[in-house]
């Protein structure tokens, strides 16, 4: 497991060396800097997980340096201030700028280690909570008792023990992110971050910035590759990556390092990459839409996820799991599927796979009132979600106000085009002739989630 990287900034060599020695004894990785200029260079060379920052230094005071780092993207990690001449006003100013804590010299090493441990743990919880709020998806283990799922879990556990890149393929909704998180949770990197990037949700012109970060003077923006340092980077919808970003990522994987946009010095790569796609990447390579070298860099340890219809014996367990999930997570009323309803869903084709099942359960819990979910209720629900049965444009009532009719037309039109583009936003933007950023705004305004498949809508 990768250890946290601590940057110690202090102009007194004895203190720097002592703190470095003690922290290394506690299995932390430590870099040191004797002044503000060296601290800037150390931050540029490698993103720290925590900074110990002295107040008084010969070239710049710690408060000014803290303020400089807090501008733009905000502090990249917890900062603990140290001073032998601190005042209440200084401590208040440091806290206002985002410092985690303020420790007086002479240092109590027991207090320093405890403060450092709490700061790192709080930062980890903050990142995890941000991820859960963003995705509302705290599922960490694949659900099912079938032979298919048991073999996949065993394969994922074996793969987890190695550092090589993983490529997860399968139809939309088969649970690719769940398996990526499962691999991470069973790997030596499980103590590090799991950073997920929905490639299709990033505007192509911003994808390199998002992944690799940037340098502009003394301002640093750490990209997702550095945010995932010591852990796992999950690239979902891989085939949507812009060609120039594909080239840069292939170079990073080949060399083990990369340059930030505008950067001068290479940054060491310390992540395990797991990528996912629902498209046939070999066909994409043959068609010239995906780089062959990047494909071979990522397709070292492949995992293919079968559609739900190929292991339909797991449907009852999945139904029970998601009922309990929504009862616990969203306080929805508990409802039980009748045996007839369960049998019907077990024999249903599930074109949207596990994601469709999850959405169906949520809809039935929200809209139904009785304690039992009946066969008739299930038939009605799946008839409205089966592709091809959604409202078409000709069914929009003509007695609506113009604005409402236009919105219904735009929603039906874009859903149909989205389906014909296989849920690919980049292709949809090209097909309907809209700039991608404006298309995202339009989709969200119409209640269409660009990360979900058209069948889910």
C-alpha positions in Angstrom: 0.0 0.0 0.0 1.4 3.5 -0.9 2.2 5.6 2.1 1.0 9.2 2.5 3.5 11.8 1.2 4.3 14.5 3.6 6.0 17.8 2.7 7.9 19.4 5.6 8.7 23.1 5.1 11.0 24.6 7.8 14.1 26.8 7.6 15.7 25.1 10.6 17.7 22.0 9.5 17.6 20.3 12.9 13.8 20.4 12.9 13.5 19.3 9.3 15.8 16.3 9.8 14.1 15.3 13.1 10.6 15.5 11.8 11.6 13.7 8.6 13.3 10.9 10.6 10.3 10.4 12.9 7.8 10.5 10.1 9.7 7.9 8.0 9.8 5.7 11.1 6.0 5.9 11.0 6.1 4.7 7.3 5.3 8.0 5.7 7.1 9.3 2.6 8.7 12.6 3.4 10.0 15.5 1.3 11.6 18.6 2.8 12.1 22.2 1.9 14.1 24.9 3.6 12.2 28.0 2.3 9.3 29.1 0.3 11.0 28.7 -3.1 12.0 25.2 -2.3 8.5 24.4 -1.1 7.0 25.7 -4.4 9.4 23.4 -6.3 8.6 20.4 -4.1 4.8 20.9 -4.7 5.5 21.2 -8.4 7.5 18.0 -8.5 5.0 15.9 -6.6 1.5 16.5 -5.1 1.8 16.0 -1.3 -1.0 14.4 0.8 -0.2 16.8 3.7 2.0 19.8 4.3 3.7 20.8 7.5 4.4 24.6 7.0 6.6 26.8 9.2 5.4 30.4 9.7 8.7 32.3 9.7 11.1 31.7 6.8 13.8 33.8 5.2 12.2 34.5 1.8 8.4 34.4 2.5 6.3 33.9 5.5 4.1 30.8 5.8 0.9 32.7 5.9 1.7 34.4 2.5 2.6 31.0 1.1 -0.6 29.5 2.4 -2.6 32.3 0.8 -0.9 31.8 -2.5 -1.7 28.0 -2.5 -5.3 28.6 -1.4 -6.0 30.7 -4.5 -7.5 29.2 -7.6 -8.3 25.5 -6.9 -7.9 25.8 -3.2 -5.5 23.9 -1.0 -4.7 20.6 -2.5 -4.3 18.8 0.8 -4.4 19.5 4.6 -1.9 22.1 5.8 -0.6 22.1 9.4 1.1 25.3 10.4 4.1 25.4 12.8 5.5 28.3 14.7 7.5 29.2 17.8 6.3 32.8 17.7 2.7 32.4 16.8 -0.1 34.8 17.9 -3.8 34.3 18.2 -4.2 36.6 15.1 -1.8 34.5 13.1 -3.6 31.3 14.0 -7.0 32.8 13.1 -5.6 34.0 9.8 -4.2 30.6 9.0 -7.5 28.9 9.8 -9.4 31.4 7.7 -7.2 30.5 4.8 -7.9 26.8 5.2 -5.1 25.5 7.4 -6.1 22.3 9.2 -4.4 23.1 12.5 -1.8 25.3 14.2 1.0 23.7 16.3 3.4 25.6 18.5 7.1 25.0 18.8 8.9 23.3 20.4 7.1 20.5 18.8 5.5 17.7 20.8 6.0 14.8 18.5 3.2 12.8 20.0 0.8 15.7 19.4 2.2 16.2 15.9 1.7 12.6 14.9 -1.8 12.5 16.3 -2.8 15.8 14.5 -1.2 14.5 11.3 -3.1 11.2 11.5 -6.4 12.9 12.1 -5.9 15.4 9.3 -5.1 12.6 6.8 -8.1 10.5 7.9 -10.5 13.6 7.7 -9.2 14.4 4.2 -9.8 10.8 3.1 -13.3 10.8 4.5 -14.0 14.1 2.8 -13.0 12.7 -0.5 -15.0 9.5 0.0 -18.1 11.5 1.0 -17.7 13.8 -2.0 -17.6 10.7 -4.2 -20.7 9.2 -2.6 -22.7 12.4 -2.9 -21.6 12.7 -6.5 -22.7 9.2 -7.4 -25.0 8.1 -4.6 -23.5 4.6 -5.3 -22.0 3.0 -2.2 -22.1 -0.5 -3.8 -18.7 -2.0 -3.2 -19.3 -5.6 -4.0 -21.0 -7.3 -7.0 -24.3 -8.8 -6.0 -25.2 -12.4 -7.0 -24.7 -16.0 -6.1 -24.6 -17.4 -9.6 -21.5 -19.3 -10.9 -21.0 -16.4 -13.4 -20.7 -13.8 -10.6 -18.6 -16.0 -8.4 -16.1 -16.6 -11.2 -16.0 -12.8 -12.0 -15.3 -12.0 -8.3 -12.5 -14.6 -8.1 -11.0 -13.2 -11.3 -11.2 -9.6 -10.0 -9.5 -10.7 -6.7 -6.6 -12.3 -8.6 -6.3 -9.2 -10.9 -6.3 -6.9 -7.8 -3.0 -8.3 -6.6 -1.1 -6.9 -9.6 -0.3 -3.4 -10.7 -1.0 -3.8 -14.4 -3.8 -1.8 -16.1 -7.3 -3.4 -16.3 -9.8 -3.0 -19.1 -13.4 -3.8 -18.2 -15.8 -4.2 -21.1 -19.5 -4.9 -21.2 -22.9 -3.5 -22.3 -24.1 -0.3 -20.6 -25.4 -0.9 -17.1 -23.6 -4.2 -16.4 -21.7 -2.8 -13.3 -18.3 -1.8 -14.7 -17.7 0.8 -12.0 -18.7 -1.7 -9.2 -16.1 -4.2 -10.5 -13.5 -1.4 -10.7 -14.1 -0.5 -7.1 -14.0 -4.1 -6.1 -10.6 -4.6 -7.7 -9.4 -1.4 -5.9 -10.8 -2.6 -2.6 -8.9 -5.9 -2.8 -5.6 -4.4 -4.1 -2.5 -3.3 -2.1 -3.6 0.3 -3.1 -6.9 0.1 -1.2 -5.7 2.6 1.4 -5.2 5.1 -1.4 -7.8 7.2 -3.3 -10.2 5.8 -5.9 -10.7 8.6 -8.4 -13.3 8.1 -11.2 -13.4 10.1 -14.4 -16.4 9.9 -16.7 -14.6 10.6 -19.9 -17.8 11.2 -21.9 -18.9 13.9 -19.4 -15.7 16.0 -19.9 -15.7 18.4 -22.8 -13.1 17.2 -25.3 -11.2 20.5 -25.2 -10.8 20.1 -21.4 -10.0 16.4 -21.1 -6.1 16.9 -21.1 -6.4 19.6 -18.4 -8.8 17.4 -16.4 -6.4 14.4 -16.5 -3.0 15.9 -16.4 -3.4 19.3 -14.7 -1.6 22.5 -15.5 1.1 25.0 -14.4 0.7 28.7 -14.8 3.5 30.6 -13.1 3.2 29.7 -9.4 -0.3 28.4 -9.8 -0.7 24.7 -9.9 -3.8 22.7 -10.9 -3.4 19.0 -10.0 -5.2 16.7 -12.5 -7.0 13.5 -11.8 -3.8 11.4 -12.4 -2.1 13.2 -9.4 -5.3 13.3 -7.3 -5.3 9.4 -7.6 -1.6 9.1 -6.7 -1.1 6.1 -4.5 -4.4 4.7 -5.5 -6.6 3.9 -8.6 -7.7 6.0 -11.5 -10.9 4.7 -13.1 -11.6 5.9 -16.7 -15.2 5.3 -17.6 -16.4 5.6 -21.2 -12.9 5.3 -22.4 -13.7 5.3 -26.1 -14.9 8.9 -25.8 -11.4 10.2 -25.1 -10.2 12.9 -27.4 -7.3 11.8 -29.8 -4.8 14.2 -28.4 -5.6 13.1 -24.8 -5.3 9.4 -25.9 -1.8 10.2 -27.2 -0.7 12.0 -24.0 -2.1 9.1 -21.8 -0.3 6.5 -23.9 2.9 8.4 -23.5 2.4 8.6 -19.7 1.8 4.9 -19.4 4.8 4.1 -21.6 7.2 6.4 -19.7 5.8 6.3 -16.2 5.6 10.1 -16.1 3.9 13.0 -17.8 4.0 16.8 -18.1 1.2 19.0 -16.8 -0.1 21.5 -19.4 2.4 24.3 -19.4 4.7 22.2 -17.2 8.5 22.1 -17.4 9.4 19.0 -15.4 8.0 15.5 -15.7 5.7 14.2 -12.9 6.1 10.6 -11.7 3.1 8.4 -12.4 2.0 6.5 -9.3 -1.5 5.2 -10.1 -3.1 2.0 -11.2 -5.4 2.6 -14.2 -8.7 0.8 -14.7 -10.6 1.7 -17.8 -14.1 0.7 -18.9 -16.0 0.8 -22.2 -19.2 -0.6 -23.6 -17.9 -0.3 -27.2 -15.8 -2.8 -29.1 -12.3 -1.1 -28.9 -10.8 -3.4 -31.5 -13.4 -2.1 -34.0 -12.7 1.5 -32.8 -8.9 0.9 -33.4 -9.6 -0.5 -36.9 -11.8 2.5 -37.7 -9.0 4.9 -36.6 -11.1 6.3 -33.7 -8.9 4.9 -30.9 -5.1 4.6 -30.6 -3.8 1.1 -31.0 -0.9 1.7 -28.6 -3.2 3.0 -25.9 -5.5 0.0 -26.4 -2.6 -2.4 -25.8 -1.3 -0.4 -22.8 -4.7 -0.7 -21.1 -5.8 -4.2 -22.3 -3.3 -6.0 -20.1 -5.8 -7.6 -17.7 -9.2 -7.7 -19.4 -12.5 -8.3 -17.6 -15.6 -8.9 -19.7 -18.9 -8.4 -17.9 -21.9 -10.4 -19.3 -25.3 -8.9 -19.7 -27.8 -9.6 -17.0 -29.8 -11.8 -19.3 -26.9 -14.3 -19.3 -27.1 -14.7 -15.5 -30.8 -14.1 -14.8 -30.7 -16.4 -11.8 -29.1 -13.3 -9.9 -32.2 -11.2 -10.5 -34.0 -12.1 -7.2 -30.9 -11.3 -5.2 -30.5 -8.0 -7.1 -34.1 -7.1 -6.5 -33.7 -7.7 -2.7 -30.4 -5.8 -2.6 -31.8 -2.7 -4.3 -35.0 -2.7 -2.3 -32.9 -2.6 0.9 -30.5 -0.1 -0.6 -33.3 2.4 -1.3 -35.0 1.8 2.0 -31.7 2.5 3.9 -30.2 5.2 1.7 -33.3 7.2 0.6 -35.8 6.2 3.3 -38.2 4.9 0.7 -41.1 2.6 2.0 -40.3 -1.1 2.1 -42.2 -3.1 -0.5 -42.0 -6.9 -1.3 -42.1 -8.5 -4.7 -44.7 -11.2 -5.0 -43.4 -14.6 -6.3 -45.2 -14.0 -9.7 -43.5 -10.6 -10.0 -40.1 -12.0 -9.2 -40.5 -14.8 -11.8 -41.6 -12.3 -14.4 -38.6 -10.1 -13.8 -36.3 -13.1 -13.8 -37.5 -14.0 -17.3 -37.4 -10.4 -18.5 -34.7 -9.5 -21.1 -33.2 -6.5 -19.2 -31.9 -4.5 -22.2 -30.5 -1.9 -19.7 -29.0 -4.6 -17.5 -28.4 -4.0 -13.7 -28.8 -0.2 -14.1 -32.3 -0.8 -15.5 -33.2 -3.1 -12.7 -32.0 -0.6 -10.1 -34.0 2.2 -11.7 -37.1 0.0 -11.9 -36.9 -0.9 -8.2 -36.6 2.8 -7.3 -39.5 3.7 -9.5 -41.7 1.0 -8.0 -40.9 2.0 -4.4 -41.6 5.6 -5.1 -44.8 5.3 -7.1 -46.5 2.2 -5.5 -48.5 2.3 -2.3 -49.3 -1.2 -1.4 -46.9 -3.4 0.6 -46.6 -5.9 -2.2 -45.4 -5.3 -5.7 -47.7 -7.3 -7.9 -47.2 -8.9 -11.4 -49.6 -6.4 -12.9 -47.6 -3.5 -11.5 -44.4 -5.0 -12.8 -45.9 -5.5 -16.3 -47.0 -1.9 -16.4 -43.6 -0.7 -15.3 -41.5 -2.7 -17.8 -43.9 -1.9 -20.7 -43.1 1.8 -20.1 -39.3 1.2 -20.0 -38.9 -1.2 -22.9 -37.0 0.5 -25.8 -39.3 1.5 -28.6 -42.3 2.0 -26.4 -41.5 5.5 -25.1 -43.6 8.4 -26.4 -42.7 9.4 -29.9 -43.0 12.9 -31.3 -46.3 12.2 -33.0 -47.9 11.6 -29.6 -47.2 15.0 -28.2 -50.6 16.8 -27.6 -51.3 19.8 -29.8 -53.3 21.7 -27.1 -50.2 22.5 -25.0 -48.7 25.9 -24.6 -46.0 26.5 -27.2 -43.1 26.4 -24.6 -44.2 23.1 -23.1 -44.8 21.5 -26.5 -41.4 22.6 -27.6 -39.8 21.1 -24.5 -41.6 17.8 -25.0 -40.6 17.7 -28.7 -36.9 18.5 -27.9 -36.8 15.8 -25.2 -38.3 13.2 -27.4 -36.1 14.2 -30.3 -32.9 14.2 -28.3 -33.7 10.9 -26.6 -34.3 9.3 -30.0 -31.0 10.7 -31.4 -29.2 9.8 -28.2 -30.4 6.2 -28.6 -29.2 6.1 -32.2 -25.8 7.3 -31.1 -25.5 4.5 -28.6 -25.5 6.9 -25.7 -22.4 8.7 -27.0 -22.6 12.4 -26.2 -19.8 13.4 -28.6 -21.6 11.7 -31.5 -24.9 13.2 -30.5 -23.4 16.7 -30.5 -22.0 16.2 -34.0 -25.3 14.7 -35.2 -27.6 17.4 -33.9 -25.1 20.2 -34.7 -24.7 21.6 -31.2 -21.5 22.6 -29.3 -20.9 20.0 -26.7 -21.1 22.3 -23.7 -24.4 23.8 -24.9 -25.7 20.3 -25.5 -24.9 19.3 -21.9 -26.9 22.3 -20.6 -29.8 21.4 -22.9 -29.9 17.8 -21.8 -29.9 18.7 -18.1 -32.6 21.3 -18.7 -34.8 18.7 -20.2 -34.1 16.2 -17.4 -31.9 13.9 -19.5 -28.9 12.5 -17.7 -26.0 12.3 -20.2 -24.3 9.6 -18.1 -27.3 7.2 -18.3 -28.2 5.2 -21.4 -31.3 6.3 -23.4 -33.1 3.1 -22.4 -32.9 4.2 -18.7 -34.6 7.5 -19.7 
